[in-house]
Amino acid sequence: MFLIIPGSLVLGFLFAPMLHRFVPAVPYLFAYVTLTMALGCGIGQLRAVIRKPGIMLWTFILAHAASPIIAYAVGMLAFGADSPYVIGLVLFTIIPLGVSTVLWVGMSGGSVPLILAMVVIDSALSPFVVPAGIHLFFQTDIEIQTGQMIADLLLIIVVPTAIGVLLHQVTKGRIQKAVHPYSAPLSKLCFVAVVSLNAAAIEPYLSVLQDDLLLLVPIAVLMVGLCYAIGFFGTAFMGNRELQVTVSYASGMRNISLGIVLALGYFSPLAAVPVVLSILIQQPLATLHHYVLHKLNNSKAGVKGKGQVR
């Protein structure tokens, strides 16, 4: 994935004119990815997650309170308080958790039931959280089309999750092992297609970015990296690797479609620049984060192994 995801972004940009017609398929590809992950979840697992809301609340605090404050501080130091770039940096941290987080959490050994529940709840709360957050920082009011957001949420997360959990229950968990050799590779191909198609959708806005890339790219990389770090180190005290993996991805990745719609629909093109850049950067950094988590896990496993031999 370390090379595949950046390569998918590049292909999306290069072949954007050919891929534009397929962009409407993105929600359906996402839905299949969600279904594949949900096949490994039973009702008991989801019930256990809902009964312990503390970790979800802590994740939302890290993602939508700590991250925006840091984004505002970074933006102020880099550009000044009145810069539209500050709005863009804060907006990226306020928009809801990204659906693609589900795949990364599943691949990295995190809790799929937990991330599914958090994505659904965070997306459902976003019509209230996003306007309130923007008003709190900038005294600017925005309205969100909640109907379309709810429809997207049902298609991408709720319905495939319900189907996957139901199939898991009916087959007593046997379905995941039966279909995994076929469903897992296809799920990753669908995710690669989603990355390429989203890159193709973003490509028309690159003209806005050209004059500011040298200034903004390092800041955007820093901010997205800090979002991953906030989740990782913010759960270190719990001593639970599964939770660390889950929360670090949750705090680092945001909803691609909603971020672009809000940035370009309600703010100036300059305010949209950091959002678009951050959305482009979050997938390559997710790949790097996956690699780092894998190395850390292997290192800890090696240390434990040596201890056991002694």
N, C-alpha and C positions, 0 to 999 in steps of 0.2 A: 504493500500500500504506500510505502514511502515514495516510490516513483510513480505509481499508477495515478494517485490523486492529482499531483501537479501536472502530470501528463494529460489527464482528462480535462483539466482547466485549459491547458494550451490548445488541445484539440477543439474544445468548445469555442474558443476565441477564433481560431483559424478557419473553422468551418461553420461559423455562425450563420451566414446566409442560408446554408443548406439545412441547418438544424432548427431554425426558428419555427418551422411548421410543426415540429415535434414537441415544443415546449409545453403545450397543454397536457401532454402525457405525464408530466412530472408528478402530479398528485397520485396517479394510479401506480407509478413505479414505487413511490414512497409507501403507498398502501401495501404493496406486496412485501416490501422490506419489513414493515411493521408486523404483518401477518406471520412472516417467517420467525421473527423474534418471539411473538406471542405464543407460538406453538410450544415453547418451552416453559410457559407459565400456567400454573393452575389457579383455580379460584382461591385456594388456601393461601398461596403466595401473595396474591394481590390483597387479600383480606388482611394478612399480616402487615403489609406495608401501610395500608390505610389506618390500621390500629395504632401505628407509631408515627404520628404526624410530625414529631419533633425534628427529624432529619430533613423532611421536606421544608419545613419552616426555616431551618438553618440554611438550607441551600438557597432559598428565595432571598434571604437576608444577604448572603454572600453575593448572589448574582445581581440583585436589583437594589441593594442599598450600599454595600461596601464598594462594589465595582463602579457604580455611577459617581460616587464621591471621589474615588481615585481618578476616574476618567476626567472629571471636572478639574481636579488639581493638575493633572498632566496637561490638559488643554490650556489652562490658564498660564502655566509656566512656559509652555511652548509658543502660544499664539496670543495670549492676552484674553481677558475676560469677555471682551466684546466680539471676539472672532466667531464667525459662523461655524468654523471647524470644531469649536468646543461643543456646540449643540450636537454635531454629528457624532462625536466621540461618546457623549453621554447617551444619546439616543440608541446607539448600538448596545449599550449595557442594560437598557431598560426594556427593549423588545423581548418577547418570550423566548424560552429555550427552543433550540432547533430540533426538528424532528429527526434529522440525520444523527443526532446524539445517540439515538437508540442503537443504531448499527455499531457505532464506535464503542459504546459501552458493552455490547454483546461480544465484540471481537476482543476486547481488552480484559474480560473477566469481571466486569462490574455486575450490578444488579439490574437485570432487564425489567422485572416487575416495578422496581422503584422508579426507574427513569421513565417508563411508560406512564405511571401515575403522575409524576411531576410534570411531564410535558402536557398531559391533558389538563391538569389543574392550572398550571401556569398560563397556558393558552386561553383557558376559560376566564381567567382573571385579567388578562391583558387589556381588554377594553376599558378597564378601570385603572390599572397600574400605569399604563403608558401615558395617558393624558395627565394623570396626577403627578407622575414623575417629571414630565416636561414642564408642567406649570410650577412645580416646586422649585426647580432650578432656574427657569427662565421667564416665569410669569407669562407664558404663552399657552393659549388653549387650542387643542385640536380635537376633532371628532373622528371616530373610527367606525367603519362599516361593519357592525357586529354580525349581521346576517351572513355575509360572505365568509367571514372568519369562522363562524360556527359550522357552516357547510363544509369548509375545507377541513376543519378539525374532525368532523364526523367521518369524512372520507379517508383521511390520512391516518388517523389514530384510533378513534372510538370503534368504528365498525370492524376493521381488521383485527383489532385487539379482542373484541368480543368473539369473533369467529374463531380466532386462534385459541383462546382460553376454552371455548366450548369444545373444540376438537380435542384439546389436551385432556379435558375432563372425560369426554365420551370414550376415548381410547386409553384412558388411565396413563397418559404420558408416552404411550408407545409410538404415536404418530411422528414425533420429532425424530426419533432414531430411524424410522422407516424412510422418511423423505429427506433427511439431512444430506445424503450424498448428492442429491439433485437440487434441493432448495437452497442450500448454502452458497454454492457457486453462482447460481442464478441471482440470488439476492445481492451478492457483491457486484455482479454485472449491472444489475438495476441501479445500484448506488453509483457506480461509475457513470452510467448514463445520466443520472440525476445531476451529478457534478458538471458534466459536459453541457447539458441542456441549460443549467442555470448560468454557466459561463456564457453561453450563446445569448441568453436573455439579457445579461448585463452588458454585453459587448457594445451596444449602441451608446451607452453612457460613458465609455472610456474617453471620448473626446473631451468630456468635462474634466477628466483627471490629468490630462497630459501636462498642463502647465504647473501642476502642484506635486507631481509624483516624488521628486527628489526631497521635498520638504516633509511630505505626509507619510510616505511608505515606512520610514523608520518609526514614526510615532504610532502608526497603526499596528505594526508588528509588535512594538512594545506593549501596547494596550491589550491586544488579544492575548499575548503571552502572559501578561499580568492576570487576566481573567482566568486562564487555566491554573496559574499559580495560586490564586486566591482560593479556588476550590480545593486544590491539592493540600496546601498547607493549612487551610482553614478547617480541615477534618483530620489532620495528623494526630491531634490529641486523642482521637477516638480509637486509634490502634487497630483499625479495620480496613484492610486493603481494598475489599470490595466496595465499601462506602467511599473511600478516597478516589478510586477510579471513577465511580458513578458521578460524584459531586464535582470532580475536576472537569469532566467533560460537560456536565450541565452548566457550570459557571462560565465555561470557555466558548460555548457555541450558541448561536442565536438563530432565530427564524429568518431564513434568507428572503423569502417572498415578502413577508410583512415589513422587514427592514427597508427593502428597496421602495416599496409602495409608500411607506410613511415618509421616508427621506425625500423622495422626489415629488410626493404629492402635497406635502404641507410645509416644506422648508425650501430655502434657496438652493440652487445647484451646488454652491460651495458647502452648505451644510450636509448635502448628500454625499460629498466626496469621501469623508472618513467612514461613513456607513458602508458604501460600496467597497472601499478598499478593505475594511475589516472583514466583510463577508467573503471577499476573495481570499483573504489570508487565513481565515479560520480553518479551512480544509487542509491546506498544507501543514499548518501548525498542529492540527489534530493528528496527522500522520506522524509528525515528529514526537508528539506527546505519546502516541501509541508505542513508538520505538523506545522512548525513555522509560515508560512504564514496564515494558517487556524486559529491558536491561536491569531495572531495579528489582523486579521480581526474581529474575534469574540470579542476581547477586545475593539477594536474601536467602534464596533456596540453597545456594552454594555454601553460604555461611552456616546454615542449619545442618546441611549435610555433613560438613566437616566436624561440627560439634557432635553429631551422632556417632561418627566413626571413632572419635576419641572416647 
